[in-house]
Amino acid sequence: MTDPMETPAWAELTTLAARQLPLRALIDKDRTYLRLSAAGISADFSRQRLDSQVLESLVGLLDQTNVADLRDSMFRGDPINTTEGRSVLHVALRAPVNQPVIVADVDVSPDIHSVLDRMRNFSDQVRSGQWKGITGKSINRVINIGIGGSDLGPAMANRALHDFVIPEISFAFVSNVDANDLKEALEGSDPERTLFIVVSKTFTTEETMLNANAAKSWILKNLPHLNPSDVVQQHFVAVSTNSQGVADFGINLRNIFGFWDWVGGRYSMVSAVGLSTMIAIGPNNFDVMLRGFHDMDEHFRTAPPQENLPMLMGAIAVWNRDFLNIETTAVLPYSHYLGRFPAYLQQLTMESNGKRVRRDGSLVHYNTGAIFWGEPGTNGQHSFYQLLHQGTSIVACDFIVVARESEGVDPQQAILVANALAQASVLSIGVTREELRSNGNAPDLLAHKEMPGNRPVSLFMIDKLNPHSLGALVALYEHSVFTQGVIWGINSFDQWGVELGKKVATGITLSFSDASLIEAFDASTQYSIKEYLRINRQD
Ligand code: F6P
């Protein structure tokens, strides 16, 4: 496989990185080649620390690391998730109904659309009140129980699409094994009118199983005179690839919404994992969301690299990470309703590209996935932006701006947008001591007030936050993550790094009730276990 560091483009980029002009000197030149749009998203990379030569070499890097070939393999259904021997076909979930999708010589498109049809039917029943709880009352509360990809996408979408959510039903998302998460969701829930959607690809994830069982105990305790198995069948549905596990839990097999091993958890919000989203926004809006995803997929699949928005975004991320040594990216949505988007992206980006071994098993000798984090603006401005502007770490920033929040021009929306544009400008240009002095600032404060600027910023603008734009935005990040992974030669679709911690947690849980197991752990862990036991004994 290609080592990116061995490509001519990598050598060019190394040379170019040493002689890039600061953004102040670049920004007013012709930067139109850094402005692109696709699927209703306009992207402005003109505040990135690169010029046309860098861009040309990044396009060369895309070519020399065969990004387009691997993209085509993904769309074809080849098993590109090599460590798990799986295809990677989340793009198939949003493809039109008549488009065949071949996995291991079988067209899986009919299966995809049959699950979607069952989801539509079920969602309509819940939304219209036709689906009744065990005592004959309609559902007014939906609680999604799942974690990671089985939680973050649905929770993020529910908030993002707040204006499209059916008002008669409230939604909660329970993920944490901390019992307070479920407790809070159950407060005020009416057991006769609550529907639980247990979402777990494997149906073995400890947090989800504990919460699902606790939810079952709660409803059975609150509806004591009814047949327990009928109660579970009427108030629980499941989204899973593990039918046996679901049946063992007591859920009626007719109420399982399936998906497939070629859909990764963090890429699954458009599969049946999105059942709560469909109930919330309705099947038609869900279809519009799928179209948003698909429009970006088609752009990614067909646009030449130099015009391909996700590919360039991915290549620029590699430039920042490997040539400018920037370790972290802040995601700054200027939208209250995109509040969970940074958390969603953390799994998408870091579970995908937080890797140090290449697809062929060799260790990487360059940097891979950046650290992603963020908060909606303007709240972040009053907390961590100080470090963004004047700290010693350089943070790349993704601004997400929604041009129109509601019908007509809302004056507060204009202020929100103005703040985003102001921050993007100041981060990239800064202010010099000279400028401060000529503006009458006190001489002893000049050093404190100086802003170095030169912080790389991408600015994405969407017209309105709606199902289509949300789909396009998520797909944009998915394909940027894919592009980065291919350049780095890593498998973006496995997650072995999360396994060991789960296993050790099981061992520690056992040691709490069997002291002979404690000494198997390292000294620090032994100390913490004993402290935990000592504190609990004091009660
Ligand atoms: O933490 C690892 C992980 O496997 C994620 O990749 C996944 O989204 C999450 O756990 C939940 O898994 P499941 O849907 O099988 O419960």
Residues whose N, C-alpha, C, O or C-beta is under 5 A from the ligand:
A	BS01	F6P	I147 G148 G149 S150 V199 S200 K201 T202 F203 T205 G265 R266 Q495 V498
